[in-house]
């Protein structure tokens, strides 16, 4: 049975992991006959956003602790990640990928990537194991690998930043994936498009199915 690591960035679209994308990724992994373990970095998240008003809240939260809400408590510190233990790695989206796992939301193409995130992704690439990324998360792949083919959907500003990083961007719509066969990278746009939850499920499922075929 194939084992997939899932990397979360908090809990909630505006300051953490996108919950629909994360949950439906986990569902698709099991539905397609594989198993998963969940990881998150043990760091303070960039800020906390009120998901009703969109306003920043005067409090601090931890990415690992917040991600544990989605994981129902069964989660690992990303610092303990070993690529040898897994067949693939998937990064759901949400602004946490661009605020906590990296600084893309603030710095664009000049962003930095969390060191443990970089180590995990590079280790999988070095071992020629597939990496999947949903929504905004592919920008992290672009930052780390440069010459890679991927998608964030159709948003021109983000696509331009991805191209500035040296990556090739392919426009996609709901449920479509882009496969970089050389690096075994699989990406899909999800909520980078105006999507409903069924379309998110379709996107997550095709990423998982494609990754299992690449293993």
N, C-alpha and C positions, 0 to 999 in steps of 0.2 A: 504494500500500500504506500503510495507516494505521500510525502510529508512536506507541507508548504508553510513557510514562515510568513506571517502577516505583520507588517510594521505600521503601527498607529501613531497619531500625532496629537492625541488629546480626545476630547469628547464634545463634538458640536461643530457645525460647518464653519462658523465665523472665527473661531479661535482654536480649533482642534481638527480631529478627523471627522469627515462627513459620515454621519451615522448610517444612512441608507447604503452608501457605497461600502462601508466597512462590513455591515451586517450581511448584505447580499453577497459579498465576496466570500465570507465565511460559509454561508449557506451553499453557495455554488461549489466550493471546495468539497464539502461533505457529499452533496448531491451527485457529484461526479466521481465519487469513490476514493477520495483522498482524505487526509487528515491535516490539521493545522495546529500551530502554536503561535501565540500572539506576543509581540514585543513592542516596547516603547522606550524612548530614552528617559532616564531619570533626571530630568531637568525642569527648571521653572518655565512655564509657558510664557510667551512674549507678553500677553495681556489676556484679560478675561472680558468677554463681550456678552452683554445682555441680548439674548437671542430674540427677544420681543421687540426691543427698541433699536437694537443695533449699536447702542452706546457702550463705551468702555466702562467697566465697573472697577471701583477702588479696592481690589483684592488681588491676591496672588494664588495661583494653583500650580500643581505639579503635573507634567505631561504623563508620567507613568501612572500616577494615581487616578487621573481623569480617564485615561485609556482603560483602566481596569474596570470602569463602569460598563463599557462595551464588552469587555472580556469576561464579565461576571466574576471578576476577581482572579481569574486564572491567566496570569500574565507574567512576562519575564522582562527584566532589565536588559535593554539592548546591549549593554556592555558585556553581557554574558553570551551573546550570539556567536555561534560557530557555524560557518557555512557548510562544514562537513556533515552536519547533522540534518541537513535539509536538501530537498530536491529542487526547490524554487523559492523565490521571495516575491511578495506582492505588496505594493504600497497603495492603499486607497487614498483618495484625495481629501478635499477640505482645506480651508485656509491654514490649518495647522502644518500642512506640508510646506507651505510657503512662509510661515511665520515661526514655527518651532523646529522643524527638521532642517529648514534653510531660512535664509533671509530674503528670498526672492520677492516677497510682497513689498518689501521696502527698497531693495537695492537692484531689482531686475537682473540683468545679465551680470552685474558686478557682485551678485550675492555670494554668501558663504554657505557651506553645508556643514551641519553638525558632524563632528569627527566620528562618532560611533555610527552614524548613518552612512557616512562615506566608507568606513571600514567594512560594514556589512555588504553594501552594494558591490564594492570592488572585490571583495572575497568571493562573492557569487560569480561575478564576471570572470575572475581568474580561474575558477573551477569549471567554467563553461556551463553554468547552470542558469536557467531562465529567470528573468526579472520582469515582473508586470507592474504597470503604474497606471492609475486611473485619474481622470480629471486634471488637476493642476500638478499632480505629483511627477509627471514626466519631465518637468523643468529641472528637477533634481538630477535625473539621468543625463539630461543635456549638459548641465553644468559639470558633471563628473567625467563624462565620456567624450564630449565634444562631437566628434564625427559619428553620429548615430541617427537612424531614421525613426521618427516618432510622430505622435499627434497629440494636440490638446483641443482638437475640434476645429473651430472656425474663428476664434478670437484673434483679430489681426495684431493687436498690441503684444499679446503673449507669444504669438507665432513669430513675430519679428524679433523678440528677445531670444527665443529658442534658436533662431537662425543666426543671431549675433554670437551665440555660444558655439557656433560651428555645426549645429545639427541640421538635418533636413526635415522640414515639417510637411506633413501630408494632411490636407483637409479631410475631415471625416464627419459623418453624421451618426445618429443613434445606432448603437449595436455594431458599429464597425470597429475593427482593430487595425493597427499598423504593426507589422512584424519586421523587426530588424533581425534577419536570419543570422548574420555574422556574429552579432553580440547576444542573440537570443533575448531581445527586448520586445515586450508586447505592451502596447498602449491603446487606450480608448478614452473618449472625451467625457462621458457621463455628464455631470452637472456643469461642465464648461459650456454645454448647450442648454437651451431651455427644455428640460426633460421632466418626465413624470417617473414615478417610482418603478413602474413596469419596465420602462426603457433603461433605467439604471440596472435593474436585474438582468436584462438582456446583455448589457455591456459587461457587467461583472462575470456573467456566465461564459460569454465567449472568450474573455481573457483567460479564465481558468481552464476552459477546454483547450484553448490554443497552447497554453503553457504545459498542460499535461501531455500534449502531442509532441512538444519540443523536448521533454525530459528523456 
